[in-house]
Amino acid sequence: MFSSAPVTPGSHAIDPLGHLGTQERAVLLALAEDAGKVVSRRELARRIGVENLSERRCDSILVGVRRVLGPDAIRTVRSRGWMLQPHALPDTSVLATLAD
């Protein structure tokens, strides 16, 4: 379950994404792979392996990602999906930690 306490981006000294769970990391990686492009709910669910769960599962996972990266890191494109903003992952080495 998610904590109600906000997480300050970059507050985790060793791993800035240390507060992300497995599914949250998978969502962030999927969005980062298509950074600047809209990824639909169906496509995101398929890519992270939750297509057989509730259709809204991606929405709840994104709450945790936004809590760590900040509310402006992921843009919701109404009726289409989500897009990772270019400023959300300025350090490309962060992507390597997502795939681990």
MDTraj code that builds the backbone (N, CA, C; nanometers):
import mdtraj as md
import numpy as np

residues = "MET PHE SER SER ALA PRO VAL THR PRO GLY SER HIS ALA ILE ASP PRO LEU GLY HIS LEU GLY THR GLN GLU ARG ALA VAL LEU LEU ALA LEU ALA GLU ASP ALA GLY LYS VAL VAL SER ARG ARG GLU LEU ALA ARG ARG ILE GLY VAL GLU ASN LEU SER GLU ARG ARG CYS ASP SER ILE LEU VAL GLY VAL ARG ARG VAL LEU GLY PRO ASP ALA ILE ARG THR VAL ARG SER ARG GLY TRP MET LEU GLN PRO HIS ALA LEU PRO ASP THR SER VAL LEU ALA THR LEU ALA ASP".split()
xyz = np.array([
    [0.0838, -0.1177, 0.0000],
    [0.0000, 0.0000, 0.0000],
    [0.0879, 0.1235, 0.0000],
    [0.0377, 0.2303, -0.0521],
    [0.1133, 0.3549, -0.0589],
    [0.1001, 0.4323, 0.0703],
    [0.2065, 0.4976, 0.1086],
    [0.2037, 0.5850, 0.2244],
    [0.1415, 0.7173, 0.1832],
    [0.0728, 0.7817, 0.2733],
    [0.0136, 0.9120, 0.2421],
    [0.1164, 1.0239, 0.2505],
    [0.2319, 0.9942, 0.3067],
    [0.3361, 1.0965, 0.3195],
    [0.4020, 1.1223, 0.1850],
    [0.4177, 1.2495, 0.1476],
    [0.4834, 1.2799, 0.0208],
    [0.6322, 1.2462, 0.0271],
    [0.6868, 1.2109, -0.0852],
    [0.8289, 1.1805, -0.0962],
    [0.8929, 1.2920, -0.1762],
    [0.9984, 1.3496, -0.1230],
    [1.0680, 1.4557, -0.1941],
    [1.1540, 1.3933, -0.3028],
    [1.1359, 1.4368, -0.4311],
    [1.2181, 1.3805, -0.5378],
    [1.3657, 1.3942, -0.5059],
    [1.4385, 1.2857, -0.5224],
    [1.5820, 1.2876, -0.4988],
    [1.6201, 1.2791, -0.3525],
    [1.5234, 1.2532, -0.2640],
    [1.5538, 1.2519, -0.1219],
    [1.6250, 1.1250, -0.0772],
    [1.6197, 1.0215, -0.1568],
    [1.6849, 0.8959, -0.1226],
    [1.8274, 0.9020, -0.1779],
    [1.9263, 0.9129, -0.0906],
    [2.0643, 0.9429, -0.1304],
    [2.1269, 0.8382, -0.2221],
    [2.1090, 0.7106, -0.1955],
    [2.1747, 0.6068, -0.2741],
    [2.0988, 0.5809, -0.4044],
    [1.9710, 0.5606, -0.3964],
    [1.8877, 0.5332, -0.5129],
    [1.7716, 0.6320, -0.5130],
    [1.7727, 0.7301, -0.6045],
    [1.6663, 0.8299, -0.6043],
    [1.5289, 0.7699, -0.6301],
    [1.5247, 0.6492, -0.6845],
    [1.3973, 0.5830, -0.7107],
    [1.3711, 0.4703, -0.6120],
    [1.4414, 0.4734, -0.5004],
    [1.4315, 0.3684, -0.4003],
    [1.2936, 0.3494, -0.3421],
    [1.2099, 0.4508, -0.3495],
    [1.0755, 0.4392, -0.2957],
    [0.9790, 0.3719, -0.3924],
    [1.0241, 0.3427, -0.5129],
    [0.9366, 0.2802, -0.6115],
    [0.9354, 0.1292, -0.5965],
    [0.8152, 0.0728, -0.6044],
    [0.8015, -0.0722, -0.6030],
    [0.8265, -0.1293, -0.7418],
    [0.8161, -0.2591, -0.7553],
    [0.8432, -0.3276, -0.8813],
    [0.7511, -0.2796, -0.9934],
    [0.6225, -0.2728, -0.9672],
    [0.5281, -0.2291, -1.0708],
    [0.5477, -0.0817, -1.1046],
    [0.5779, -0.0008, -1.0051],
    [0.6017, 0.1411, -1.0298],
    [0.7258, 0.1609, -1.1171],
    [0.8304, 0.0843, -1.0895],
    [0.9522, 0.0911, -1.1723],
    [0.9214, 0.0468, -1.3153],
    [0.8390, -0.0567, -1.3301],
    [0.8032, -0.1052, -1.4630],
    [0.7254, 0.0006, -1.5411],
    [0.6349, 0.0693, -1.4749],
    [0.5595, 0.1770, -1.5397],
    [0.6535, 0.2892, -1.5820],
    [0.7417, 0.3287, -1.4925],
    [0.8350, 0.4369, -1.5243],
    [0.9263, 0.3976, -1.6401],
    [0.9741, 0.2749, -1.6413],
    [1.0594, 0.2285, -1.7505],
    [0.9827, 0.2292, -1.8833],
    [0.8587, 0.1810, -1.8815],
    [0.7776, 0.1795, -2.0038],
    [0.7550, 0.3211, -2.0557],
    [0.7275, 0.4141, -1.9663],
    [0.7072, 0.5529, -2.0086],
    [0.8380, 0.6157, -2.0560],
    [0.9478, 0.5806, -1.9897],
    [1.0784, 0.6360, -2.0272],
    [1.1223, 0.5847, -2.1643],
    [1.0898, 0.4605, -2.1951],
    [1.1256, 0.4044, -2.3261],
    [1.0565, 0.4802, -2.4391],
    [0.9391, 0.5333, -2.4104],
    [0.8643, 0.6109, -2.5092],
    [0.8515, 0.7564, -2.4648],
    [0.9542, 0.8090, -2.4008],
    [0.9503, 0.9464, -2.3500],
    [0.9108, 1.0428, -2.4613],
    [0.8176, 1.1308, -2.4292],
    [0.7696, 1.2277, -2.5263],
    [0.6536, 1.1771, -2.6105],
    [0.6181, 1.0492, -2.5938],
    [0.5053, 0.9912, -2.6664],
    [0.3987, 0.9477, -2.5671],
    [0.2746, 0.9518, -2.6099],
    [0.1640, 0.9088, -2.5246],
    [0.1571, 0.7563, -2.5263],
    [0.1464, 0.6976, -2.4055],
    [0.1318, 0.5529, -2.3909],
    [-0.0082, 0.5286, -2.3336],
    [-0.0873, 0.4498, -2.4035],
    [-0.2250, 0.4247, -2.3603],
    [-0.2294, 0.3339, -2.2380],
    [-0.3411, 0.3349, -2.1703],
    [-0.3615, 0.2498, -2.0533],
    [-0.3455, 0.1026, -2.0913],
    [-0.4054, 0.0637, -2.2013],
    [-0.3986, -0.0757, -2.2463],
    [-0.2545, -0.1162, -2.2773],
    [-0.1817, -0.0302, -2.3481],
    [-0.0426, -0.0600, -2.3829],
    [0.0444, -0.0658, -2.2580],
    [0.0244, 0.0287, -2.1676],
    [0.1022, 0.0312, -2.0443],
    [0.0758, -0.0950, -1.9620],
    [-0.0500, -0.1328, -1.9484],
    [-0.0863, -0.2536, -1.8734],
    [-0.0237, -0.3780, -1.9370],
    [-0.0242, -0.3838, -2.0695],
    [0.0352, -0.4980, -2.1390],
    [0.1853, -0.5039, -2.1146],
    [0.2515, -0.3893, -2.1228],
    [0.3969, -0.3860, -2.1103],
    [0.4460, -0.4164, -1.9700],
    [0.3646, -0.3874, -1.8682],
    [0.4090, -0.4151, -1.7316],
    [0.3489, -0.5436, -1.6762],
    [0.2666, -0.6102, -1.7566],
    [0.2143, -0.7408, -1.7175],
    [0.0953, -0.7398, -1.6245],
    [0.0137, -0.6346, -1.6298],
    [-0.1058, -0.6301, -1.5446],
    [-0.2341, -0.6220, -1.6271],
    [-0.2265, -0.6652, -1.7538],
    [-0.3428, -0.6532, -1.8415],
    [-0.4617, -0.7370, -1.7956],
    [-0.4382, -0.8384, -1.7116],
    [-0.5473, -0.9226, -1.6631],
    [-0.6079, -0.8705, -1.5335],
    [-0.5513, -0.7634, -1.4788],
    [-0.6051, -0.7033, -1.3568],
    [-0.7040, -0.5933, -1.3939],
    [-0.7496, -0.5207, -1.2946],
    [-0.8428, -0.4100, -1.3179],
    [-0.7879, -0.3143, -1.4222],
    [-0.8758, -0.2651, -1.5038],
    [-0.8371, -0.1705, -1.6080],
    [-0.7780, -0.0427, -1.5492],
    [-0.8086, -0.0136, -1.4252],
    [-0.7580, 0.1072, -1.3590],
    [-0.6306, 0.0833, -1.2772],
    [-0.5722, -0.0342, -1.2853],
    [-0.4521, -0.0642, -1.2064],
    [-0.3380, 0.0311, -1.2394],
    [-0.3218, 0.0638, -1.3667],
    [-0.2151, 0.1570, -1.4066],
    [-0.2322, 0.2929, -1.3392],
    [-0.3563, 0.3364, -1.3250],
    [-0.3833, 0.4652, -1.2612],
    [-0.3289, 0.4674, -1.1186],
    [-0.3561, 0.3600, -1.0452],
    [-0.3120, 0.3563, -0.9055],
    [-0.1603, 0.3425, -0.8954],
    [-0.0986, 0.2731, -0.9887],
    [0.0475, 0.2614, -0.9881],
    [0.1111, 0.3978, -1.0164],
    [0.0510, 0.4736, -1.1056],
    [0.1037, 0.6060, -1.1392],
    [0.1029, 0.7025, -1.0208],
    [0.0121, 0.6813, -0.9271],
    [0.0084, 0.7654, -0.8070],
    [0.1429, 0.7572, -0.7343],
    [0.1947, 0.6369, -0.7184],
    [0.3230, 0.6183, -0.6517],
    [0.4389, 0.6772, -0.7297],
    [0.4355, 0.6645, -0.8614],
    [0.5422, 0.7203, -0.9445],
    [0.5422, 0.8723, -0.9341],
    [0.4249, 0.9310, -0.9414],
    [0.4145, 1.0771, -0.9295],
    [0.4582, 1.1248, -0.7921],
    [0.4331, 1.0455, -0.6906],
    [0.4723, 1.0835, -0.5548],
    [0.6241, 1.0976, -0.5448],
    [0.6976, 1.0127, -0.6164],
    [0.8432, 1.0154, -0.6122],
    [0.9007, 1.1186, -0.7088],
    [0.8498, 1.1228, -0.8317],
    [0.9057, 1.2122, -0.9327],
    [0.8500, 1.3535, -0.9281],
    [0.7334, 1.3693, -0.8683],
    [0.6679, 1.4998, -0.8648],
    [0.5443, 1.4985, -0.9532],
    [0.4480, 1.5822, -0.9220],
    [0.3196, 1.5794, -0.9925],
    [0.3270, 1.6179, -1.1399],
    [0.4303, 1.6909, -1.1792],
    [0.4416, 1.7355, -1.3178],
    [0.5252, 1.6429, -1.4051],
    [0.5754, 1.5335, -1.3496],
    [0.6648, 1.4444, -1.4238],
    [0.5912, 1.3637, -1.5306],
    [0.4670, 1.3296, -1.5038],
    [0.3884, 1.2497, -1.5977],
    [0.2642, 1.3282, -1.6341],
    [0.2471, 1.3503, -1.7611],
    [0.1327, 1.4267, -1.8110],
    [0.0220, 1.3313, -1.8512],
    [-0.0987, 1.3565, -1.8032],
    [-0.2148, 1.2797, -1.8446],
    [-0.2711, 1.3440, -1.9706],
    [-0.2875, 1.2639, -2.0745],
    [-0.3466, 1.3108, -2.1992],
    [-0.4857, 1.2483, -2.2057],
    [-0.5837, 1.3286, -2.1813],
    [-0.7213, 1.2803, -2.1675],
    [-0.7636, 1.1908, -2.2842],
    [-0.8225, 1.0790, -2.2479],
    [-0.8743, 0.9784, -2.3409],
    [-0.7665, 0.9095, -2.4250],
    [-0.6390, 0.9348, -2.3943],
    [-0.5319, 0.8720, -2.4719],
    [-0.4330, 0.7962, -2.3851],
    [-0.3924, 0.8514, -2.2710],
    [-0.2961, 0.7838, -2.1862],
    [-0.2062, 0.8806, -2.1128],
    [-0.0782, 0.8431, -2.0987],
    [0.0172, 0.9225, -2.0222],
    [0.1460, 0.9420, -2.0996],
    [0.2164, 1.0479, -2.0642],
    [0.3423, 1.0784, -2.1298],
    [0.4405, 1.1286, -2.0248],
    [0.5596, 1.0710, -2.0249],
    [0.6654, 1.1160, -1.9346],
    [0.7185, 1.2481, -1.9876],
    [0.7225, 1.3475, -1.9032],
    [0.7720, 1.4790, -1.9427],
    [0.9233, 1.4735, -1.9596],
    [0.9786, 1.5499, -2.0530],
    [1.1233, 1.5468, -2.0795],
    [1.2097, 1.5788, -1.9574],
    [1.1616, 1.6634, -1.8683],
    [1.2406, 1.7027, -1.7515],
    [1.2371, 1.5998, -1.6374],
    [1.1553, 1.4969, -1.6492],
    [1.1348, 1.4028, -1.5393],
    [1.2567, 1.3164, -1.5092],
    [1.3322, 1.2770, -1.6095],
    [1.4506, 1.1941, -1.5894],
    [1.5713, 1.2606, -1.6549],
    [1.6238, 1.3654, -1.5931],
    [1.7357, 1.4367, -1.6548],
    [1.8632, 1.3541, -1.6617],
    [1.8782, 1.2579, -1.5723],
    [1.9989, 1.1764, -1.5665],
    [1.9688, 1.0403, -1.6276],
    [2.0266, 1.0106, -1.7430],
    [1.9972, 0.8845, -1.8111],
    [2.0456, 0.7624, -1.7343],
    [2.1356, 0.7804, -1.6397],
    [2.1810, 0.6663, -1.5596],
    [2.0689, 0.6137, -1.4705],
    [1.9684, 0.6958, -1.4475],
    [1.8533, 0.6538, -1.3673],
    [1.7805, 0.5392, -1.4381],
    [1.7790, 0.5392, -1.5703],
    [1.7120, 0.4331, -1.6443],
    [1.7732, 0.2970, -1.6185],
    [1.9032, 0.2938, -1.5978],
    [1.9703, 0.1672, -1.5691],
    [1.9205, 0.1068, -1.4379],
    [1.8889, 0.1917, -1.3401],
    [1.8381, 0.1411, -1.2120],
    [1.6977, 0.0866, -1.2257],
    [1.6227, 0.1335, -1.3244],
    [1.4864, 0.0862, -1.3434],
    [1.4830, -0.0568, -1.3943],
    [1.5768, -0.0902, -1.4807],
    [1.5784, -0.2225, -1.5417],
    [1.6286, -0.3296, -1.4455],
    [1.6941, -0.2917, -1.3374],
    [1.7472, -0.3897, -1.2407],
    [1.6384, -0.4593, -1.1641],
])
top = md.Topology()
chain = top.add_chain()
for i, resn in enumerate(residues, 1):
    res = top.add_residue(resn, chain, resSeq=i)
    for name in ("N", "CA", "C"):
        top.add_atom(name, md.element.get_by_symbol(name[0]), res)
traj = md.Trajectory(xyz[None], top)
